[in-house]
Amino acid sequence: MSVEAEVTVTVVDDVRIVRVAGDYDAEGAETLAHALALPAETGTSGTVVDLAKVTFADSSFLHTLLAAQYRHQTSGIPLVLAEVTPLLQRLLDLTDVARAFTVAQTVPTATETVHARKSSTRRQ
């Protein structure tokens, strides 16, 4: 029995927090893709993706995260993954894409990372 994919988006301290829960296949990944629109379009400094409650993810989920990371990176906007579960860490490691992402242990730490990266970008 699968757990329905669920995405909620909030803004905390000018950072979008995208909380992801449930099982993710192609259908769920499409919902996630909409939630990971560029922060420039929403007026925030960056995006944190909270993965603590993801129970299943396939290649379409991974593709969605990689596409979002690419869009954020090319726009100079930080995207940080937070609370990556052992299941997702294994997927990232097996597919050799873990290095493409900035990962934080907790959502507050990820939010701090977004602020730090945004500050260093402004100084350059």
Secondary structure, DSSP 8 states (H G I E B T S, - for coil): -----EEEEEEETTEEEEEEEEEESHHHHHHHHHHT--GGGTT-SEEEEEEEEEEEE-HHHHHHHHHHHHHHHHTT--EEEES--HHHHHHHHHTT-GGGSEEESSHHHHHHHHHHHHHHHHH-
